[in-house]
Amino acid sequence: RRRRRCCALVMAARAVSRVAARLAGAGAVRAAVRGGAGGAVVRPLAALAGATNVVGVSRRCVSTSSAAAKATGQTKEEVGPLDELVRDFVAPADFYKQLSARGVDFFTGVPDSLLKDFCAYITDHVPARNHVITANEGSAIALAAGYHMATGSIPLVYLQNSGLGNTVNPLLSLADHKVYSIPMLLLIGWRGEPGKKDEPQHRVQGHLTPGMLASMGINFEVLPDYAEGSAEVLDSAIATAKMRQSPFALLVKRQTFEKYSLVNKMTNDYALTREDALRASLGELDDWDVVVGTTGFTSRELFELRVEWEQGHQRDFLTVGSMGHASAISLGIAIAKPSRQVFTFDGDGALLMHMGNLATVGMMECANFKHIVLNNGSHDSVGSQPTNALNMDIQAIARGCGYKETFSASTEEEIKEGVRKLRAAKGPALLELKVRPGARGDLGRPTTTTIENKHAFMEFLRN
């Protein structure tokens, strides 16, 4: 019996080898990759199991039998029924339906570039009461905990892995199964995934993300990039979250979701873009003024404007990560360099993420601290989901926190005049620039390294 079984396996292996050799001659053999955007789980040809197709990978297949037969001069029957699989994606609508079918009906978090298609879909299709874009990721965890305790259902929190730091306290001191035992799903965009090209701040966090989740005792899986796989993983994730009464994380690799364009995109009637406002503002600064740019498009546009004007980059600190912390960086510089004017170019989403910095700035009363907020009412660089900042009175909030003077501008002339007033004002002072969303399609990234930026900036501060 054992001999017969071995012989059968050997014969099957030889048959597969013959077919593979024929296909290889035609240059048509490819592995079927499962697990999403360069996933690590590779399924071999299924013929050893007597199958004619790779099971559980995707329904979207393109038959290569005819092409292989034509290339090798053989008939389709001689080549066999093997198929070549093409790259697949999860449709945001399908994933939302899978979640809904499993009782997940509440969504909250901070938008992310890898999740922007799914975030856009729920922005368009989920009632406002069941989808809340929070100021930061930690607040989303707390909000989800409250919703669970009120309804008993499992909410979903979405975020970029760079926002994991903001979630650590509420995950460990609120949601952990040894504290209040709050089950929830965490949908995490995995920027800086090992083996993928990305920015330095993302590479650091991407490498550490699985370990961070493991060290917090949070079970996790990679979300597959095909509908059948995502359904299976959701079943496992929700069952585990319910059983352990704790969060379960789904890591989302690059290009997992199918493209979806936001219909209810944030728009306004302001004439200038953020880059236009930057151009007008920077022209009013002196050569020795210090500039700190916030994360996202702002620092990228700042860098390219310096290139266009053939100026050095030494006067600018580009905060490529650390969303919401640019004003605190500026405050540290303003305290140490009281003779230099320090300008923070902030974004509305970043301002909201750590608005407590306004109170710290007001308390320190640094006369050389100048705060410029570029407010377009959206998370522009990660999908243009709204921030609600245009419905807030940012100037009143700043004055309430101790800022001495505040101004507002929206046209080119108003911005130039506003920056001149800001330079003359005794700080801390704030200028809100109301602009429309959007960025150039050909906007590049800084070509200097973060370390080069830091060293040049420190030398500029020393002079």
C-alpha positions in Angstrom: 0.0 0.0 0.0 2.8 2.4 0.9 4.7 1.5 -2.4 1.5 2.2 -4.4 1.0 5.6 -2.7 4.7 6.6 -3.3 4.5 5.5 -7.0 1.3 7.6 -7.4 3.0 10.6 -6.0 6.1 10.2 -8.1 4.0 9.8 -11.3 2.0 12.9 -10.4 5.2 14.9 -9.7 6.6 13.8 -13.1 3.5 14.8 -14.9 3.6 18.2 -13.3 7.3 18.6 -14.2 6.6 17.8 -17.8 3.8 20.4 -18.0 5.9 23.0 -16.2 8.8 22.4 -18.5 6.6 22.9 -21.5 5.2 26.1 -20.1 8.6 27.3 -19.0 9.8 27.0 -22.6 7.1 29.4 -23.6 7.9 31.7 -20.8 4.5 31.4 -19.3 5.1 29.8 -15.8 4.3 32.1 -12.9 3.7 31.6 -9.2 0.3 32.4 -7.8 0.8 34.8 -4.9 -1.7 34.9 -2.1 -1.8 37.4 0.8 -1.8 40.8 -0.8 0.5 43.2 -2.7 3.7 41.1 -2.7 2.4 38.7 -0.1 4.6 36.1 1.5 2.4 33.1 1.0 3.0 31.4 -2.3 0.7 28.5 -3.5 2.4 25.9 -5.7 0.8 24.5 -8.8 -2.2 22.5 -7.6 -1.9 19.5 -9.9 -0.2 17.4 -7.1 -3.6 17.4 -5.5 -5.3 16.5 -8.7 -6.7 20.1 -9.1 -7.0 22.0 -12.4 -6.8 25.4 -10.7 -5.3 27.0 -7.7 -8.0 26.9 -5.0 -8.7 29.9 -2.7 -6.5 32.4 -4.5 -8.9 34.3 -6.8 -11.7 33.8 -9.2 -10.2 36.2 -11.6 -8.1 34.0 -13.8 -6.9 34.3 -17.4 -6.4 31.0 -19.2 -2.9 30.6 -20.7 -3.5 27.2 -22.2 -4.2 28.6 -25.7 -1.2 31.0 -25.6 1.1 28.3 -24.4 -0.1 25.9 -27.0 0.4 28.4 -29.8 3.9 29.3 -28.5 5.0 25.6 -28.3 3.1 24.3 -31.3 1.1 21.9 -29.2 -2.7 21.5 -28.8 -4.5 22.9 -25.8 -5.3 19.3 -24.7 -1.5 18.5 -24.8 -0.6 21.5 -22.7 -3.3 20.9 -20.1 -5.8 23.0 -18.2 -3.4 25.0 -16.0 -4.3 28.7 -15.6 -2.1 31.8 -15.0 -3.4 34.0 -12.2 -3.5 37.8 -12.5 -3.1 40.4 -9.8 -6.3 40.8 -7.7 -7.6 43.5 -5.4 -10.3 43.8 -2.8 -13.2 46.1 -3.9 -14.0 48.5 -1.1 -17.7 47.9 -1.6 -17.2 44.1 -1.2 -15.1 44.6 2.0 -17.7 46.9 3.4 -20.5 44.3 2.7 -18.4 41.6 4.3 -18.0 43.7 7.4 -21.7 44.6 7.5 -22.7 41.0 7.1 -20.7 40.2 10.2 -22.3 43.0 12.3 -19.6 45.6 12.0 -21.5 48.9 11.4 -19.4 51.6 13.1 -16.2 53.1 11.7 -13.8 55.6 13.2 -10.2 56.6 12.7 -7.7 58.8 10.9 -7.4 58.4 7.1 -4.3 56.7 5.6 -3.0 56.6 2.1 -3.0 52.8 1.9 -6.6 52.8 3.1 -7.9 55.8 1.2 -10.0 53.8 -1.2 -11.8 52.0 1.6 -12.0 55.2 3.7 -13.5 57.0 0.7 -16.1 54.4 0.2 -17.3 54.5 3.8 -17.2 58.3 3.7 -19.6 58.1 0.7 -21.9 55.3 1.9 -22.0 55.1 5.7 -24.3 57.5 7.7 -22.5 60.3 9.4 -23.5 59.0 12.9 -21.7 55.7 12.1 -18.5 57.1 10.6 -16.4 59.5 12.7 -13.1 60.9 11.5 -11.3 61.7 14.7 -8.5 64.2 15.5 -6.1 61.4 16.4 -5.9 57.6 16.5 -6.0 57.4 20.3 -9.3 59.2 20.4 -10.7 56.7 17.8 -9.9 53.8 20.1 -11.7 55.5 23.0 -14.7 56.4 20.8 -14.9 52.8 19.6 -14.8 51.6 23.2 -17.7 53.8 24.1 -19.7 52.6 21.1 -19.0 48.9 22.0 -20.1 49.4 25.6 -23.3 51.1 24.5 -24.2 48.6 21.7 -22.3 45.4 22.3 -21.2 45.3 18.7 -17.7 45.3 17.3 -16.5 48.6 15.8 -13.7 49.1 13.3 -10.9 51.6 13.9 -8.8 52.5 10.8 -5.3 54.1 10.9 -1.9 54.2 9.4 0.7 52.3 11.3 2.5 55.5 12.1 -0.5 56.3 14.3 0.0 53.2 16.4 2.0 55.4 18.9 -1.1 57.5 19.5 -3.1 54.3 20.3 -0.8 52.6 22.8 -2.2 54.2 25.9 -6.0 53.5 25.2 -5.2 50.1 23.8 -3.3 49.0 26.9 -5.1 50.9 29.6 -8.7 50.7 28.2 -9.2 48.0 25.5 -6.9 45.3 26.7 -8.5 42.1 27.8 -7.0 42.4 31.3 -8.4 45.9 31.8 -11.9 46.6 30.3 -11.9 43.8 27.6 -13.1 45.8 24.6 -13.3 43.9 21.3 -12.7 45.9 18.1 -11.1 45.5 14.7 -8.0 47.6 13.9 -7.6 48.2 10.1 -3.9 49.3 9.8 -2.3 50.6 6.7 1.2 49.0 6.7 3.5 51.7 5.4 7.1 50.8 5.3 6.4 47.1 4.9 9.8 45.3 4.8 11.0 44.8 1.3 9.0 47.8 -0.1 10.4 51.1 -1.0 9.1 53.9 1.2 10.1 57.0 3.1 12.6 56.7 6.0 10.1 57.4 8.8 7.8 54.7 7.3 10.6 52.1 6.9 11.4 52.4 10.6 7.8 52.0 11.7 7.0 49.4 9.1 9.7 47.1 10.3 8.6 47.4 13.9 4.8 47.2 13.4 4.3 43.5 13.8 6.5 43.5 16.9 4.7 46.4 18.4 1.3 44.6 18.0 2.8 41.4 19.4 4.3 43.2 22.4 0.9 44.7 23.2 -0.7 41.3 23.0 -2.8 42.1 20.0 -3.5 39.3 17.6 -3.1 40.3 13.9 -3.2 39.0 10.4 -2.4 40.4 7.0 -5.6 41.2 5.0 -5.5 39.2 1.7 -6.0 41.1 -1.5 -8.9 39.0 -2.8 -12.5 38.7 -1.7 -12.6 35.1 -0.6 -9.4 35.5 1.5 -10.6 38.7 3.2 -13.9 37.0 4.1 -12.0 34.1 5.7 -9.7 36.5 7.6 -12.6 38.6 8.8 -14.3 35.5 10.2 -11.2 34.5 12.1 -10.5 38.1 13.3 -14.1 38.7 14.6 -14.3 35.3 16.2 -10.9 35.9 18.0 -11.9 39.4 19.1 -15.1 38.1 20.6 -13.5 35.1 22.2 -10.6 37.1 23.8 -12.7 40.3 24.3 -9.9 42.4 22.9 -8.7 44.2 19.8 -7.7 42.3 16.6 -5.6 44.0 14.0 -5.7 43.6 10.2 -2.5 44.8 8.4 -3.2 46.2 5.0 -0.3 46.1 2.5 0.1 48.5 -0.4 -2.4 48.1 -3.3 -4.7 45.7 -1.4 -7.8 47.7 -2.2 -9.3 48.4 -5.6 -9.4 52.0 -6.6 -12.3 54.1 -5.5 -12.6 57.8 -6.0 -14.3 59.9 -3.2 -17.5 61.4 -4.5 -18.3 63.6 -1.5 -14.9 65.3 -1.7 -14.2 68.3 0.5 -14.3 71.4 -1.6 -14.5 75.1 -1.0 -14.5 78.4 -2.9 -11.1 79.7 -1.8 -8.9 80.9 -4.7 -5.5 79.6 -3.7 -4.1 76.2 -3.2 -1.8 75.4 -0.3 1.3 75.7 -2.6 0.1 79.2 -3.8 -0.3 80.3 -0.2 3.2 78.9 0.6 4.7 80.8 -2.3 3.1 84.1 -1.2 4.1 83.6 2.5 7.7 82.6 2.0 8.3 85.6 -0.1 7.7 87.8 2.9 10.2 86.1 5.2 13.7 87.3 5.9 16.8 85.2 5.1 17.4 84.4 8.8 13.9 83.5 9.7 13.5 79.8 10.8 10.9 77.6 9.1 9.4 74.3 10.3 7.1 72.6 7.8 4.4 70.1 8.9 4.1 66.6 7.5 2.5 65.7 4.2 2.3 67.8 1.1 3.4 71.0 2.9 7.0 70.0 3.4 7.2 68.5 -0.1 5.9 71.8 -1.6 8.2 73.8 0.6 11.2 71.8 -0.6 10.3 72.2 -4.3 9.7 76.0 -3.9 13.3 76.3 -2.6 14.5 74.4 -5.6 12.5 76.5 -8.0 14.0 79.7 -6.4 17.5 78.2 -6.4 17.7 78.7 -2.6 19.2 76.3 -0.1 17.2 74.1 2.2 19.1 74.9 5.4 16.5 77.3 6.8 13.7 74.7 6.7 13.1 71.8 8.9 10.9 69.3 7.1 8.8 67.3 9.5 8.3 64.3 7.3 6.7 62.2 10.1 5.4 63.1 13.6 2.1 64.5 12.4 0.8 67.2 14.7 4.2 67.9 16.4 5.6 70.6 14.1 4.5 73.4 16.5 6.1 71.7 19.4 9.4 71.4 17.5 9.1 75.2 16.7 8.5 76.0 20.3 11.7 74.2 21.4 13.6 76.3 18.8 11.9 79.5 19.8 12.8 79.0 23.4 16.5 78.3 22.6 16.8 81.0 19.9 14.9 84.1 21.2 16.6 86.4 18.7 15.3 84.4 15.6 11.7 84.5 14.3 10.4 80.9 14.1 7.6 80.2 11.7 5.6 77.0 11.8 3.7 76.1 8.6 1.1 73.8 10.0 -1.9 71.9 8.4 -5.4 71.8 9.8 -5.4 68.0 10.2 -2.0 68.2 12.0 -3.2 71.1 14.2 -6.2 69.1 15.3 -4.2 65.9 16.0 -2.3 67.5 18.9 -4.2 70.7 19.6 -3.0 70.7 23.1 0.2 72.2 21.8 -1.6 75.5 21.4 -2.0 75.7 25.2 1.7 74.9 25.8 2.7 77.6 23.2 0.4 80.2 24.9 1.8 79.3 28.3 5.4 79.9 27.2 4.7 83.3 25.7 7.6 83.2 23.2 7.5 86.6 21.4 9.3 85.0 18.4 6.9 82.1 17.9 4.8 82.6 14.7 2.2 80.0 13.7 0.8 79.8 10.1 -2.1 77.3 9.7 -2.8 76.2 6.1 -6.5 75.3 6.4 -8.2 73.5 3.5 -10.6 71.5 5.7 -9.3 68.1 4.5 -6.7 65.4 5.0 -5.3 66.2 1.6 -2.4 63.9 1.3 -4.3 60.7 2.3 -7.5 60.9 0.3 -9.1 64.3 1.0 -11.4 63.2 3.7 -12.8 66.1 5.7 -11.3 67.5 9.0 -14.1 70.0 9.9 -11.5 72.6 10.5 -13.1 75.2 8.2 -16.2 75.1 10.5 -14.1 75.9 13.6 -12.9 79.2 14.9 -9.2 78.5 15.0 -8.3 82.1 15.8 -10.6 82.1 18.9 -9.2 78.8 20.1 -5.6 80.2 19.8 -6.5 83.4 21.6 -8.2 81.3 24.3 -4.9 79.3 24.7 -2.9 82.5 25.2 -1.8 83.6 21.7 -1.4 87.4 21.7 -2.6 88.1 18.2 -4.4 86.2 15.4 -5.1 87.0 11.7 -6.8 85.4 8.8 -6.2 85.6 5.0 -7.3 83.8 1.8 -6.1 85.9 -1.2 -2.6 86.5 -2.3 -2.5 90.1 -1.2 -4.2 89.3 2.1 -1.6 86.6 2.7 1.4 88.8 2.0 -0.1 91.5 4.3 -0.9 88.9 6.9 2.7 87.6 7.0 4.0 91.1 7.4 1.7 91.7 10.3 2.7 88.3 11.8 6.4 89.2 11.6 5.7 92.6 13.3 3.5 91.1 16.0 4.6 90.1 19.5 4.1 86.4 19.7 2.9 83.9 20.1 0.8 84.9 17.1 -1.2 82.9 14.5 -2.1 83.4 10.9 -4.8 81.2 9.4 -4.6 80.8 5.6 -7.9 79.5 4.1 -7.1 77.6 0.9 -8.6 75.0 -1.3 -7.6 71.3 -1.4 -5.4 69.7 -4.0 -1.8 69.4 -5.1 0.2 69.2 -8.3 0.2 65.7 -9.9 3.9 65.9 -10.4 4.8 67.0 -6.9 8.0 65.3 -5.9 9.6 64.4 -2.6 12.7 65.9 -0.9 15.9 64.7 -2.5 18.0 65.3 0.5 18.0 62.7 3.4 16.5 63.5 6.8 20.0 63.4 8.4 21.3 65.9 5.8 18.2 68.1 6.5 18.9 68.0 10.2 22.6 68.8 10.0 22.1 71.7 7.5 19.3 73.1 9.7 21.4 72.9 12.9 24.2 74.7 11.2 21.7 77.4 10.1 20.5 77.8 13.7 24.1 78.1 15.0 25.0 81.0 12.7 
